Amino acid sequence: MGKASPRRKRATVHDVAMAAGVSRGTVSRVVNGERYVSDEARKAIEKAIVEVGYVPNTAARSLVMQRTQAVAFIVHEPDRLFVEDPNIGEILLGANAALSDADYQMVSLVVDSEKDTARVARYLQGGFADGAVIVSARQDDPITRVVERLDLPTAFVGHPPGVTAAWVGIDNHGSARAISERLLATGRSRIAMIAAALDRDSGVDRLAGFREALGDRFDPALVEPISHYSYTEGAAAMRALLERAPDVDGVFAASDAVAAGALETLRELGRRVPEDVGLVGFDDSAWARRCQPALSTVHQPAGGLGRAAAESVLAQIRGELPELGGILLESPVVWRESA
């Protein structure tokens, strides 16, 4: 075998200064975007940078500036939901767009176990991110305690109880009440709910809105709780509901993915939607539009939530105070064929 060619030496600020005929301090001011450099010197330095192949050492600059130019996007969900849930994808894209506009890198971190929690905590404690956007946080979430302890610029998508950091969200309670009332107005008399994610604010608020809409007609036996906003869990929950209460004629599923799973079970068991059972979801995600019939649902502006959360984090990084009262985006009912 031939001898390996020696690695080319990395060009330095000194090389640029020599080629441009200026001091290293002048080169540093141009590279760092500072003013007070003559146009003649700036042009000479820019030409020299190309000639010598100089690439700024951003890692070293980060140490000096105490900035990483990165923001963590933390999702507390099982790995499969991170991939399957279109809402998470839209939130991620919205956050990434805002960070990209500000020349920040997004680092995605999925928390699905205590081991993941410890790993992500070490990552944040190591100073590898200037801030964090947190999705699907639970009450007393360990990651929440970590960012609070580090005083890390943070914004939550949703509003976990007890959290005083910045957050963006929607009126889950009011929107769930509105679509439940709309379903009730179609003349259904035995309306059930597949209630997901009752360990976080969105799930609890959607159940509360459903209960408020039904009033005296609310029957706790017609509530089937599941752990996640999941198609598979929605299908299983619909089967359990029909075994327990075969006369159910209306269902509010806590998300579109859950509703899509419920729709599959209804179809398998010979129930027509909406003729036999009216079905509504929540999110107005790709699930809602793919279903046949298309789902009546609540529009959740997922991309807008991600962007607003990332913009809040960037503002905090710049030294601005967070909006602790929260930011609510509109979430109107979208009425389609399924109900």
N, C-alpha and C positions, 0 to 999 in steps of 0.2 A: 504493500500500500504506500502511496505517496505521502509525503509529509504534509500535515495540515497547514494551510496558509495562516500566517499570524493575523490575529484580530486587529482590525484597523483601530488606531487610537482615536478616542472621542475628542472632537474639537472643543476647545475651551474658550472662555471669555478672553483669555490672554491671546489666543490665536486670532480672534476677531479684532481685538485692539491693535495687534501688530499689522494685520492686513489693512485696517482702516486708517492707521496712523493717528489713533486717539488713545486716551487713557482707558484703563479697565473700568474706572468709575463711570465714564461717559457711556461705555457699552452697557453697563449694568442699568443705567437710567433709561436707556432706550428699550432694553429687553423687558424691564419692569413697567413700561408704559408711563414713565414719569416725564414731566415737562422740563423746561429749561435746558433744552439741547437745540443747537442751531440746526436749521434745515440742511445745511451743507454736511455737518457731522452725521446727522441722522441718515441721510442718503448714503454716505460712505459706509456707515455701519451696516445698513440693510444690505448693501452690495457685498460687503465682506462676509456677512452671515451666510449668504448663498454660496460664495466662493469656497469657504472653508467647511461648509456643511455643519454649521453649529446648530444644535438642538438644545433649547433651555432645559435645565434640570429642574423640572417642576416639583419633584419630590423634595429637593433641597430648599426650593423656594417656599414650599409648604411649611417646612420646619421653621423658617424664619418668620413667615406670616402667621403661623399657628392656624392655618386653614388647609383643608384637604380638597376643597372644591367638590366634595361629595356629600350627598344626603341619602340616608338609609330609608328604604321603603320596606316597612316591616309588616308582614301579614301573619296574623295568628289564626291559621286555618290548616287543616290537613293538606298535604302536598297535592293530592288529587283535585281538591277544590280550587287550589291556586291555578291549576290548568283549566279545569272545567267551567268555573264560574265566570260568565262574561262580564259581570259587574266588576269583579276584581281586576280583570284585564282592562276595562275602560277607566277605572280609577287610576291604575298604573300608568296608562297612556297619558291621561290628563296631567298627572304629577310630572311625568317625564318631559312633557311639552314645556311646562313652566320652568323646570330646572334647566332644560336645554337652552331656552331663551336667555337664561341668566348665566350660561356657560358653566353649569354644574353637572356633575355626573350622578346618576341614580344607581344605588346599590340595592338589589332586591334580596331580602332576607325572609325566609319562611320559618315560622315557629310552630312545630307540631308535637313537641315533647319537652320534658324537663331538660333533656340533653341539648335540644335546640335552644332553649331559653338560656342555658349556661353559656353556650357558644356565642349567641348573639350579644349577651351581656359582656362577655370578654371583648368582643369586637368593638362595642361602643365605648367601653372603658379604655380601650387602647387608643382612642382618639382618631379612629379611621374615618369618622363622619362628622361633619359640622352640624348636622341636625337630623331629625327623623320625622317621617310621616308614618303613622301607625294605623293599621286597618284591623278591624274585628277584635279590638282589645276587650278583655273581660274585666269584671270588677276584681280589684286586688290582683291585677295582672303583674307578674314579676318584672316584665319588661317596662311597664309603667313606672314601677318603683325605681328601676335602674336609671331611666331618663330623668326622673325627678331628682334623684341623688346627684347625678352628674350636672344638673341644671342645663341640660342640652336643649337647644331650640327645637321644639316639638309641636306638631299639630296632629290631632286625632281625626279620623274619619268616623263620625259617630261620637257619642258622649257617654263614656263609661261612668257610672256613679262614683262620686268621690274625687274625680279628676278635675283639677283646677287649671290645667294647661289649655292652650288654644284648641278649638275643635270646629269642624264644619259638618253639617249634616242636613237632614230633612225632618219634617214633622211626621215621624212614623205613626204616632198616636192619631193625629188628625186625619192623615191619609188613609189609615186602616179603617177608621170609623166611616169615612166618606164612601169607600168602595163597599164596605159591608152594608151600609144603608142603601146603596144603589142595588146591591144583590137582593136585599130584603124587599125592596120595592117591586121586584119582578114577580112577587107572589109566593116565594118559597116559604115553607113553614118549618122545615127541619134543617137548619143551617149549621154545619160543622166547621171546625177550623183545624187545619194541620199547622200547629204552632211550633216553629223552629227556633233554635238558638235562644232559649230562654235564660241563658247565662250571660247575656249581653243586652244593652239598652234597646237595640232595634227589635229583637224578638219580644222582649217584655212589653214594649210600647205598642207593637202591632196587636198583641193579644189584648191589651187594655182597650185599644180602639175598637176592636171587634166586640168585646164584651159590652162596651158602652153603647154601641150601635144597636145591639140586640135587646138590651135592657132586660125586662122581665122574661123575655123569650130565650135568654142565654141559658144553656144547659151544659154544665161542666163535663157531663158524660160524652158530649159531642166535641170535645177538644182532645186531639191526639198530639202529644208533644214528641218532637224529634230533636236530635242533637244539632244538626247542621242544615243549611240551605242546600239540600242535596236531592237530586233526581231520584236516586235509589231509595233514600229514606222516604221521599214523598210517595213513591209507589207502594212501599210496604205499609205506610201509615193509612193510605186510602183503603187498602185491603182490610186492615184492622178495624177501621171505622165501619165499613160495610158489614163486617161480621158481627159487630156489636149493635149497629143501628142500620139495618138494611133499608129503612125508609128515608134515609138522608136524601134531600133533594137540592141542596146547595152546599158549596164548599168554598171557604176562603183559605187558600194556601199561602203561607207566609212569604213565598218567593215564587218567581216564574219557574225556576228549576224544580221546586217542590210540586208546583201545579202541573208541570209537564209529566212528572212521574205519576201523579194522581190520575191524570188524563189517560195514561197508558193502562192503568189498572181498571179504570171505568170501562174502557173500550174492551179489555179482555173479559170483563164480567158482563158484557152485554148492556151496559148503561149508556144511553145516548146523551151527548152534551151538545146543546143546552136543554134538549127536550125533557130528559129525565132528571138530569142534575145540572144546575148552573154552577160554573166554576170560574173563580177569579184568582189572580195571582198578585204579585207585587214586584216591581222593578222596571217593567217595560224593556226587558233585555232581549237578546236574540232568541231566547227560548220562547218568548211570547209570540214572536212573529213566525217562528218555525212550526208552532203547533197548528193542528187542524182539528177543530176550528181555532182561529187565532184567539189568544187570551185577552180577556178584559183584565186590566191591571192598573197599577199606579206607576207613573213615570218617575224614575229616580235618575237624576242627572249625574250619572256616575263619573263621566269625564270631568264635569264641572267641579265635582267634589274633590277629585284628585288635584286638579289645578289650583283650587282655592287653598287646599291644605299645603301644597308645596309653596305657594306664594306667601302664606303665613310664616312658614319656616324661614324662607329667604328674608322676609322682613325682620324676623327676630335675629337672624345672623347679622343683619346690618345694624342691629342695636335698637330696633323699634320695639315697643312694648306689645305683647300679644293681645288680641281681642278675646278676653276671657269669657265674655258673654256668649260666645259662639256665633257662627255664621250659618243661617238657615237658607237653603235654596228651595225653590218651589217644586212641588211634587204632585201634579194634577192627576186625576183619574183619567185613564184612557179606556173607553168602552168599546169592546169588540164582540165577536160572535159567540164566545164561549158562555156568555150569561144572558 
